[in-house]
Amino acid sequence: MNSTPIITDTHTHLYSEEFDQDRDAMIQRAIDAGITRFFIPAIDAAATQSMYDLEKNYPENVFLMMGLHPTYVKDNYLEELAHVETELSKRKFYAVGEIGIDLYWDKTHLKEQQIAFKRQIQLAKQYKLPIVIHCREAFDEIFEVLEEEKSEDLFGIFHCFSGTLEQAERAISYKMKLGIGGVVTFKNGKIDQFLNQIDLKHIVLETDSPYLAPIPYRGKRNESSYLVNVITKLSDIYGVSTEEIGAITTQNSKDVFGI
């Protein structure tokens, strides 16, 4: 194996306005650190153009998803879903995401969130694409929908996985990889206590930048180059080299996204 395996950040919001001042420099830092593949989740229609611009500037490195993020499911959610449907019909995406249920901020649109999640899973199956799940304080609600929709065509990533071992095993049973990022470095993150019981073939790396920066940057703006800190922690947990973590998790990302 060469000394610089390709490392994949399976979930990064590179178009976020938090990077407007230094986006190119920030992306270059990641590339210099060996992180050369970036999968970009959608949020809502307002983010679409900036995602396309990013892809145009980094055609070799940037891979786009399309979807409606659960915290953006508001009264106009049907319009937003129509946008997702239109974009999916027009061009190639690598996943439907990020989609799911979030009951942390607001429970008033739970019903709409469930409808949107289900509808987008059906679109993913139609286009034979993986889904990327956002779950916050909603494991039971997410698993209920996955149970209803499970099939050969349902697969993807449980983004920012922060549940228990039992929940991890259940997610994997629905053909989901676990997206592991900065949380694994937190003292109270808890997943580090059981992760070594999960085979590495079920793990992909992510930052969720600009959110959830790993130790020692916790509380600051996250960026894709900080994935190196996550890899170091996983190397400790699994007792294998950082090169092996990079190589296996990138292969896992290829198995999900098909590229």
Salt bridges, closest charged atoms under 4 A:
ASP20 OD1 - ARG23 NH2 2.70
ASP22 OD2 - ARG29 NH2 3.54
ASP22 OD1 - ARG221 NH1 2.87
GLU55 OE2 - ARG91 NH2 2.79
ASP75 OD1 - HIS109 NE2 3.09
GLU85 OE2 - ARG119 NH2 3.08
GLU87 OE2 - LYS90 NZ 3.05
GLU98 OE2 - HIS11 NE2 2.92
GLU98 OE2 - HIS13 NE2 3.15
GLU98 OE1 - HIS69 NE2 3.39
GLU98 OE1 - HIS134 ND1 2.90
GLU98 OE1 - HIS159 NE2 3.48
ASP102 OD2 - HIS134 NE2 2.72
ASP106 OD2 - HIS109 ND1 3.95
GLU147 OE2 - LYS150 NZ 2.77
GLU148 OE1 - LYS118 NZ 2.49
GLU149 OE2 - LYS118 NZ 3.88
GLU149 OE1 - LYS125 NZ 2.72
GLU152 OE1 - LYS175 NZ 3.73
ASP153 OD2 - LYS128 NZ 3.98
GLU206 OE2 - HIS159 ND1 2.85
ASP208 OD1 - HIS11 NE2 3.64
ASP208 OD1 - HIS13 NE2 3.12
ASP208 OD2 - HIS159 NE2 3.77
GLU223 OE2 - ARG29 NE 2.82
GLU223 OE1 - ARG221 NH2 3.43
